[in-house]
Amino acid sequence: MEHTKAYLNYKKKANEKFVRYDEGAEMYHMSLSKFMQFAKDAKACYKIGQLVLVKLEIIDEYLETFHIVDDNFYK
């Protein structure tokens, strides 16, 4: 399985907690606008002046709320 450059860099820096929108979009294989909205919905954004950082731990927890557990979906 081949990973994106952003994902490999993230794994290399395992202590990294925050990413910018473009890095997060590449890591989660989403469009930039989709990731921006996802981060806002998750309330994972930290704004410092014009810089916006997204906390990955919050994104991961929010993503788990979309886990499909209904067996009928997988048939």
N, CA, C and O atoms as CSV, one atom per row, in Angstrom:
chain,resi,resn,atom,element,x,y,z
A,1,MET,N,N,0.834,-1.176,0.000
A,1,MET,CA,C,0.000,0.000,0.000
A,1,MET,C,C,0.882,1.245,0.000
A,1,MET,O,O,1.770,1.380,0.842
A,2,GLU,N,N,0.646,2.127,-0.917
A,2,GLU,CA,C,1.449,3.329,-1.042
A,2,GLU,C,C,0.789,4.490,-0.308
A,2,GLU,O,O,-0.408,4.730,-0.469
A,3,HIS,N,N,1.555,5.198,0.483
A,3,HIS,CA,C,1.030,6.332,1.247
A,3,HIS,C,C,1.493,7.641,0.629
A,3,HIS,O,O,2.496,7.692,-0.082
A,4,THR,N,N,0.740,8.700,0.916
A,4,THR,CA,C,1.111,10.011,0.414
A,4,THR,C,C,2.325,10.544,1.172
A,4,THR,O,O,2.655,10.076,2.262
A,5,LYS,N,N,2.968,11.517,0.576
A,5,LYS,CA,C,4.138,12.129,1.190
A,5,LYS,C,C,3.780,12.763,2.535
A,5,LYS,O,O,4.543,12.649,3.494
A,6,ALA,N,N,2.631,13.427,2.612
A,6,ALA,CA,C,2.213,14.075,3.862
A,6,ALA,C,C,1.996,13.039,4.960
A,6,ALA,O,O,2.348,13.275,6.115
A,7,TYR,N,N,1.415,11.891,4.603
A,7,TYR,CA,C,1.165,10.848,5.596
A,7,TYR,C,C,2.486,10.277,6.104
A,7,TYR,O,O,2.641,10.046,7.304
A,8,LEU,N,N,3.429,10.049,5.207
A,8,LEU,CA,C,4.724,9.514,5.623
A,8,LEU,C,C,5.466,10.504,6.510
A,8,LEU,O,O,6.106,10.108,7.484
A,9,ASN,N,N,5.385,11.778,6.182
A,9,ASN,CA,C,6.001,12.798,7.030
A,9,ASN,C,C,5.340,12.836,8.402
A,9,ASN,O,O,6.014,13.003,9.418
A,10,TYR,N,N,4.022,12.681,8.428
A,10,TYR,CA,C,3.296,12.649,9.699
A,10,TYR,C,C,3.761,11.469,10.546
A,10,TYR,O,O,3.998,11.619,11.745
A,11,LYS,N,N,3.890,10.315,9.936
A,11,LYS,CA,C,4.319,9.132,10.670
A,11,LYS,C,C,5.752,9.298,11.189
A,11,LYS,O,O,6.091,8.813,12.269
A,12,LYS,N,N,6.581,9.986,10.409
A,12,LYS,CA,C,7.958,10.223,10.817
A,12,LYS,C,C,7.999,11.096,12.064
A,12,LYS,O,O,8.809,10.869,12.962
A,13,LYS,N,N,7.129,12.086,12.116
A,13,LYS,CA,C,7.042,12.990,13.268
A,13,LYS,C,C,5.825,12.568,14.089
A,13,LYS,O,O,4.802,13.254,14.077
A,14,ALA,N,N,5.924,11.474,14.785
A,14,ALA,CA,C,4.779,10.892,15.491
A,14,ALA,C,C,4.221,11.815,16.572
A,14,ALA,O,O,3.077,11.647,16.996
A,15,ASN,N,N,5.010,12.781,17.019
A,15,ASN,CA,C,4.527,13.670,18.070
A,15,ASN,C,C,3.805,14.893,17.513
A,15,ASN,O,O,3.390,15.758,18.283
A,16,GLU,N,N,3.648,14.983,16.209
A,16,GLU,CA,C,2.971,16.126,15.601
A,16,GLU,C,C,1.474,16.054,15.902
A,16,GLU,O,O,0.816,15.056,15.606
A,17,LYS,N,N,0.952,17.119,16.489
A,17,LYS,CA,C,-0.445,17.138,16.881
A,17,LYS,C,C,-1.304,17.978,15.953
A,17,LYS,O,O,-2.509,17.750,15.842
A,18,PHE,N,N,-0.691,18.948,15.287
A,18,PHE,CA,C,-1.443,19.902,14.480
A,18,PHE,C,C,-0.934,19.912,13.048
A,18,PHE,O,O,0.257,19.720,12.800
A,19,VAL,N,N,-1.847,20.136,12.107
A,19,VAL,CA,C,-1.479,20.302,10.705
A,19,VAL,C,C,-2.257,21.483,10.129
A,19,VAL,O,O,-3.253,21.930,10.697
A,20,ARG,N,N,-1.788,21.966,9.012
A,20,ARG,CA,C,-2.543,22.977,8.283
A,20,ARG,C,C,-3.574,22.266,7.418
A,20,ARG,O,O,-3.525,21.051,7.224
A,21,TYR,N,N,-4.510,23.062,6.903
A,21,TYR,CA,C,-5.591,22.474,6.095
A,21,TYR,C,C,-5.060,21.625,4.945
A,21,TYR,O,O,-5.526,20.503,4.748
A,22,ASP,N,N,-4.101,22.133,4.186
A,22,ASP,CA,C,-3.634,21.403,3.002
A,22,ASP,C,C,-2.952,20.089,3.363
A,22,ASP,O,O,-3.100,19.097,2.650
A,23,GLU,N,N,-2.207,20.076,4.465
A,23,GLU,CA,C,-1.563,18.839,4.911
A,23,GLU,C,C,-2.609,17.813,5.360
A,23,GLU,O,O,-2.511,16.631,5.031
A,24,GLY,N,N,-3.594,18.273,6.104
A,24,GLY,CA,C,-4.651,17.382,6.585
A,24,GLY,C,C,-5.475,16.802,5.452
A,24,GLY,O,O,-5.830,15.624,5.470
A,25,ALA,N,N,-5.777,17.638,4.464
A,25,ALA,CA,C,-6.554,17.162,3.315
A,25,ALA,C,C,-5.803,16.057,2.582
A,25,ALA,O,O,-6.399,15.070,2.151
A,26,GLU,N,N,-4.503,16.227,2.445
A,26,GLU,CA,C,-3.701,15.198,1.767
A,26,GLU,C,C,-3.611,13.934,2.625
A,26,GLU,O,O,-3.676,12.823,2.099
A,27,MET,N,N,-3.461,14.096,3.929
A,27,MET,CA,C,-3.347,12.933,4.824
A,27,MET,C,C,-4.610,12.093,4.835
A,27,MET,O,O,-4.542,10.864,4.856
A,28,TYR,N,N,-5.765,12.749,4.822
A,28,TYR,CA,C,-7.040,12.042,4.904
A,28,TYR,C,C,-7.676,11.804,3.538
A,28,TYR,O,O,-8.819,11.355,3.452
A,29,HIS,N,N,-6.942,12.102,2.480
A,29,HIS,CA,C,-7.401,11.862,1.106
A,29,HIS,C,C,-8.747,12.516,0.832
A,29,HIS,O,O,-9.667,11.889,0.308
A,30,MET,N,N,-8.842,13.799,1.200
A,30,MET,CA,C,-10.051,14.589,0.964
A,30,MET,C,C,-9.669,15.821,0.159
A,30,MET,O,O,-8.499,16.196,0.081
A,31,SER,N,N,-10.670,16.437,-0.432
A,31,SER,CA,C,-10.412,17.724,-1.062
A,31,SER,C,C,-10.162,18.745,0.047
A,31,SER,O,O,-10.536,18.525,1.199
A,32,LEU,N,N,-9.539,19.843,-0.305
A,32,LEU,CA,C,-9.237,20.878,0.679
A,32,LEU,C,C,-10.513,21.441,1.291
A,32,LEU,O,O,-10.588,21.620,2.507
A,33,SER,N,N,-11.516,21.723,0.464
A,33,SER,CA,C,-12.752,22.301,0.991
A,33,SER,C,C,-13.486,21.313,1.897
A,33,SER,O,O,-14.067,21.714,2.906
A,34,LYS,N,N,-13.465,20.036,1.551
A,34,LYS,CA,C,-14.110,19.006,2.376
A,34,LYS,C,C,-13.410,18.886,3.733
A,34,LYS,O,O,-14.069,18.772,4.766
A,35,PHE,N,N,-12.075,18.913,3.725
A,35,PHE,CA,C,-11.327,18.812,4.978
A,35,PHE,C,C,-11.546,20.048,5.843
A,35,PHE,O,O,-11.667,19.936,7.063
A,36,MET,N,N,-11.598,21.222,5.224
A,36,MET,CA,C,-11.846,22.448,5.979
A,36,MET,C,C,-13.198,22.372,6.690
A,36,MET,O,O,-13.302,22.705,7.871
A,37,GLN,N,N,-14.222,21.937,5.975
A,37,GLN,CA,C,-15.548,21.828,6.569
A,37,GLN,C,C,-15.581,20.746,7.646
A,37,GLN,O,O,-16.218,20.913,8.686
A,38,PHE,N,N,-14.894,19.645,7.390
A,38,PHE,CA,C,-14.819,18.545,8.344
A,38,PHE,C,C,-14.163,19.010,9.643
A,38,PHE,O,O,-14.646,18.698,10.731
A,39,ALA,N,N,-13.066,19.755,9.528
A,39,ALA,CA,C,-12.351,20.264,10.702
A,39,ALA,C,C,-13.215,21.252,11.485
A,39,ALA,O,O,-13.207,21.259,12.716
A,40,LYS,N,N,-13.952,22.076,10.761
A,40,LYS,CA,C,-14.841,23.035,11.432
A,40,LYS,C,C,-15.983,22.310,12.141
A,40,LYS,O,O,-16.335,22.658,13.268
A,41,ASP,N,N,-16.552,21.320,11.496
A,41,ASP,CA,C,-17.634,20.545,12.107
A,41,ASP,C,C,-17.148,19.815,13.365
A,41,ASP,O,O,-17.885,19.679,14.342
A,42,ALA,N,N,-15.908,19.355,13.320
A,42,ALA,CA,C,-15.327,18.641,14.457
A,42,ALA,C,C,-14.883,19.596,15.558
A,42,ALA,O,O,-14.547,19.165,16.661
A,43,LYS,N,N,-14.884,20.886,15.261
A,43,LYS,CA,C,-14.383,21.901,16.196
A,43,LYS,C,C,-12.928,21.619,16.571
A,43,LYS,O,O,-12.548,21.661,17.741
A,44,ALA,N,N,-12.123,21.330,15.539
A,44,ALA,CA,C,-10.719,20.984,15.727
A,44,ALA,C,C,-9.771,22.088,15.288
A,44,ALA,O,O,-8.566,21.860,15.187
A,45,CYS,N,N,-10.293,23.281,15.024
A,45,CYS,CA,C,-9.491,24.378,14.481
A,45,CYS,C,C,-8.961,25.287,15.576
A,45,CYS,O,O,-9.659,25.607,16.538
A,46,TYR,N,N,-7.718,25.692,15.406
A,46,TYR,CA,C,-7.076,26.672,16.275
A,46,TYR,C,C,-6.585,27.792,15.380
A,46,TYR,O,O,-5.812,27.554,14.452
A,47,LYS,N,N,-7.029,29.016,15.651
A,47,LYS,CA,C,-6.675,30.140,14.791
A,47,LYS,C,C,-5.705,31.054,15.518
A,47,LYS,O,O,-5.978,31.524,16.623
A,48,ILE,N,N,-4.575,31.297,14.884
A,48,ILE,CA,C,-3.539,32.176,15.410
A,48,ILE,C,C,-3.296,33.235,14.339
A,48,ILE,O,O,-2.573,32.993,13.374
A,49,GLY,N,N,-3.893,34.390,14.510
A,49,GLY,CA,C,-3.830,35.407,13.457
A,49,GLY,C,C,-4.575,34.881,12.245
A,49,GLY,O,O,-5.762,34.562,12.321
A,50,GLN,N,N,-3.865,34.793,11.119
A,50,GLN,CA,C,-4.482,34.231,9.912
A,50,GLN,C,C,-4.149,32.757,9.721
A,50,GLN,O,O,-4.649,32.121,8.793
A,51,LEU,N,N,-3.311,32.217,10.589
A,51,LEU,CA,C,-2.912,30.815,10.515
A,51,LEU,C,C,-3.953,29.950,11.203
A,51,LEU,O,O,-4.350,30.236,12.333
A,52,VAL,N,N,-4.397,28.895,10.532
A,52,VAL,CA,C,-5.338,27.939,11.129
A,52,VAL,C,C,-4.650,26.587,11.208
A,52,VAL,O,O,-4.143,26.073,10.211
A,53,LEU,N,N,-4.638,26.022,12.401
A,53,LEU,CA,C,-4.106,24.683,12.623
A,53,LEU,C,C,-5.242,23.766,13.034
A,53,LEU,O,O,-6.198,24.193,13.680
A,54,VAL,N,N,-5.129,22.506,12.655
A,54,VAL,CA,C,-6.162,21.511,12.953
A,54,VAL,C,C,-5.547,20.439,13.843
A,54,VAL,O,O,-4.499,19.879,13.522
A,55,LYS,N,N,-6.203,20.159,14.954
A,55,LYS,CA,C,-5.711,19.146,15.886
A,55,LYS,C,C,-6.145,17.763,15.403
A,55,LYS,O,O,-7.337,17.477,15.295
A,56,LEU,N,N,-5.170,16.920,15.119
A,56,LEU,CA,C,-5.440,15.605,14.527
A,56,LEU,C,C,-6.187,14.673,15.482
A,56,LEU,O,O,-6.999,13.859,15.042
A,57,GLU,N,N,-5.923,14.784,16.757
A,57,GLU,CA,C,-6.592,13.913,17.728
A,57,GLU,C,C,-8.107,14.135,17.700
A,57,GLU,O,O,-8.879,13.178,17.769
A,58,ILE,N,N,-8.524,15.383,17.601
A,58,ILE,CA,C,-9.952,15.698,17.545
A,58,ILE,C,C,-10.556,15.204,16.236
A,58,ILE,O,O,-11.673,14.687,16.214
A,59,ILE,N,N,-9.808,15.367,15.146
A,59,ILE,CA,C,-10.278,14.883,13.834
A,59,ILE,C,C,-10.493,13.375,13.883
A,59,ILE,O,O,-11.514,12.879,13.406
A,60,ASP,N,N,-9.545,12.647,14.453
A,60,ASP,CA,C,-9.668,11.188,14.527
A,60,ASP,C,C,-10.874,10.760,15.364
A,60,ASP,O,O,-11.596,9.835,14.991
A,61,GLU,N,N,-11.088,11.428,16.487
A,61,GLU,CA,C,-12.250,11.103,17.327
A,61,GLU,C,C,-13.553,11.395,16.586
A,61,GLU,O,O,-14.497,10.607,16.654
A,62,TYR,N,N,-13.607,12.514,15.887
A,62,TYR,CA,C,-14.807,12.895,15.141
A,62,TYR,C,C,-15.055,11.918,13.997
A,62,TYR,O,O,-16.200,11.558,13.721
A,63,LEU,N,N,-14.000,11.495,13.342
A,63,LEU,CA,C,-14.120,10.555,12.233
A,63,LEU,C,C,-14.735,9.233,12.691
A,63,LEU,O,O,-15.495,8.611,11.949
A,64,GLU,N,N,-14.411,8.811,13.894
A,64,GLU,CA,C,-14.954,7.557,14.437
A,64,GLU,C,C,-16.474,7.619,14.613
A,64,GLU,O,O,-17.126,6.575,14.640
A,65,THR,N,N,-17.045,8.807,14.732
A,65,THR,CA,C,-18.498,8.909,14.883
A,65,THR,C,C,-19.230,8.527,13.596
A,65,THR,O,O,-20.443,8.315,13.613
A,66,PHE,N,N,-18.502,8.439,12.484
A,66,PHE,CA,C,-19.098,8.071,11.203
A,66,PHE,C,C,-18.924,6.591,10.887
A,66,PHE,O,O,-19.292,6.142,9.801
A,67,HIS,N,N,-18.368,5.832,11.823
A,67,HIS,CA,C,-18.150,4.404,11.622
A,67,HIS,C,C,-19.503,3.707,11.445
A,67,HIS,O,O,-20.408,3.867,12.265
A,68,ILE,N,N,-19.624,2.947,10.385
A,68,ILE,CA,C,-20.874,2.247,10.085
A,68,ILE,C,C,-20.811,0.867,10.734
A,68,ILE,O,O,-19.951,0.050,10.403
A,69,VAL,N,N,-21.727,0.624,11.654
A,69,VAL,CA,C,-21.742,-0.655,12.361
A,69,VAL,C,C,-22.929,-1.519,11.957
A,69,VAL,O,O,-23.046,-2.653,12.423
A,70,ASP,N,N,-23.798,-1.018,11.115
A,70,ASP,CA,C,-24.965,-1.764,10.664
A,70,ASP,C,C,-24.537,-2.870,9.703
A,70,ASP,O,O,-23.931,-2.589,8.668
A,71,ASP,N,N,-24.843,-4.112,10.031
A,71,ASP,CA,C,-24.455,-5.247,9.204
A,71,ASP,C,C,-25.087,-5.206,7.814
A,71,ASP,O,O,-24.491,-5.690,6.851
A,72,ASN,N,N,-26.277,-4.637,7.698
A,72,ASN,CA,C,-26.957,-4.579,6.406
A,72,ASN,C,C,-26.192,-3.739,5.388
A,72,ASN,O,O,-26.319,-3.960,4.183
A,73,PHE,N,N,-25.412,-2.791,5.854
A,73,PHE,CA,C,-24.621,-1.950,4.949
A,73,PHE,C,C,-23.570,-2.784,4.222
A,73,PHE,O,O,-23.259,-2.512,3.062
A,74,TYR,N,N,-23.030,-3.780,4.882
A,74,TYR,CA,C,-21.925,-4.568,4.344
A,74,TYR,C,C,-22.376,-5.778,3.525
A,74,TYR,O,O,-21.533,-6.568,3.100
A,75,LYS,N,N,-23.665,-5.945,3.295
A,75,LYS,CA,C,-24.168,-7.075,2.510
A,75,LYS,C,C,-24.213,-6.749,1.049
A,75,LYS,O,O,-24.611,-7.588,0.241
